[in-house]
Amino acid sequence: MDKNELEELRYDVAHYLLSRMSKGSQFQYALDRMLQLCDSYDEKELKEILAQDSKANMKNHLRKKKSGGGF
C-alpha cells in the first residue's frame, strides 16, 4: 500500500468512526480539538478572532431583511 492509499484508508476509517458517534460526542470531540488548536494562540490573537467574528455577525444581522410572513 503506497502513501496515498494509506492516507485514503485513514480518512475512510476516521469518517466511519466519527459517523458512529452521537451528535453530542461529535460536538465534544470537535470542541476538544479546537481547544488544542487554540492553545497556540496568545490572549491578543484570541480576542482578535472573537472581534472579527462579532463584526461579521453584526453585519449579517443588519443585512437580514424581515419578511412580511406570519400566520
C-alpha positions as CSV (number, residue, x, y, z in Angstrom):
1,M,0.0,0.0,0.0
2,D,1.5,3.3,-1.0
3,K,1.4,6.6,0.9
4,N,-1.8,7.9,-0.9
5,E,-3.7,4.7,-0.4
6,L,-2.8,4.7,3.3
7,E,-4.0,8.3,3.6
8,E,-7.3,7.4,1.9
9,L,-7.7,4.4,4.2
10,R,-7.1,6.6,7.3
11,Y,-9.7,9.0,6.0
12,D,-12.2,6.3,5.4
13,V,-11.7,4.8,8.9
14,A,-11.8,8.2,10.6
15,H,-15.0,9.0,8.7
16,Y,-16.5,5.7,9.7
17,L,-15.6,6.1,13.4
18,L,-16.9,9.7,13.5
19,S,-20.2,8.7,11.9
20,R,-20.8,6.1,14.6
21,M,-20.5,8.8,17.3
22,S,-23.6,10.6,18.6
23,K,-24.1,14.2,17.6
24,G,-23.2,15.3,21.2
25,S,-20.0,13.2,21.1
26,Q,-19.1,14.7,17.7
27,F,-19.5,18.2,19.1
28,Q,-17.5,17.4,22.2
29,Y,-14.7,15.9,20.1
30,A,-14.7,18.9,17.7
31,L,-14.6,21.3,20.7
32,D,-11.7,19.4,22.3
33,R,-9.8,19.6,19.0
34,M,-10.5,23.3,18.7
35,L,-9.2,23.9,22.2
36,Q,-6.0,22.1,21.2
37,L,-5.6,24.3,18.1
38,C,-6.4,27.5,20.1
39,D,-3.8,26.6,22.7
40,S,-1.1,28.0,20.3
41,Y,-2.7,31.5,20.3
42,D,-2.0,34.2,22.9
43,E,-4.6,36.4,24.5
44,K,-4.4,39.1,21.9
45,E,-4.9,36.7,19.0
46,L,-7.8,35.0,20.6
47,K,-9.5,38.4,21.2
48,E,-8.9,39.4,17.6
49,I,-10.6,36.2,16.4
50,L,-13.6,37.0,18.5
51,A,-13.7,40.6,17.4
52,Q,-13.6,39.6,13.7
53,D,-16.5,37.2,14.3
54,S,-18.5,39.7,16.2
55,K,-18.2,42.3,13.4
56,A,-19.2,39.8,10.7
57,N,-22.2,38.6,12.7
58,M,-23.3,42.2,13.3
59,K,-23.0,43.0,9.5
60,N,-25.0,39.9,8.6
61,H,-27.7,40.7,11.2
62,L,-28.1,44.2,9.8
63,R,-28.4,42.9,6.2
64,K,-31.2,40.4,7.0
65,K,-34.5,41.6,5.7
66,K,-37.5,40.6,7.6
67,S,-40.3,39.1,5.5
68,G,-43.9,40.1,6.0
69,G,-44.9,36.5,6.7
70,G,-46.9,35.4,9.6
71,F,-49.8,33.3,10.5
